[in-house]
């Protein structure tokens, strides 16, 4: 693809889910200004037919077969190295787009002045594509911005890379990359992009569908995953505090600390000073009570 004709680069990491990847690819409109970069993260040959890999021989799709198996963060970084577009769009391979809305927004937002455009997200069940009874939690941030007039709530609390158009020049100028960790690889990337962005805009249309699927990484509650998520949350929320954006912090640090403390109370005590350093005593206690309440309801 010619870089001068490419306006949008859609980057999709993949591992062992070819049918869902095909569903995601099928949701992307066929346009000459769209580049799709799929990075396979060392999929198992017993689960994936590489001779008929989704996107193979498709003129829009660039395939990267990475045999290192370093996770989605590394895969996304490899994808960005091949990106040509003015705008970066990220998707998880088990999610998908609203094709009509994506096509419309690609037409409408090509020359937008913002560094980041935020869109709404739907929750759907992966097996039957039915919408869940609840709204995706990130959509509440649109309402919060509407009430307060403060775009920073959306800017800093929307930590996932999907459901956004991100100006590639901004990412390259500030050398922003994903953490190559197995969990929460996207949080630091999203915060760094938010800190670098001069202008952001919200577009209240449902562009992206986030699927609920058993066996996804978000379901992993091992101590290894919790500690990884805790470390990522501490680094980004402490940085926000130092930059004067503490009130916009997502509060994930307290949540991961609580999950760790349930399994290993002594380790929780050891990690508590980090939580207090970020949240302060009052906010820590309030979030602790909230986490206890929701835990008991389960």
Helices and strands as residue ranges (DSSP letters): G 3-5, E 8-14, H 18-26, E 34-41, G 50-52, E 61-66, H 72-82, E 87-92, E 96-97, H 99-109, E 116-125, H 139-148, H 152-157, E 164-167, H 168-173, H 187-196, E 200-212, G 217-219, H 223-242, G 246-248, H 252-263, H 265-297
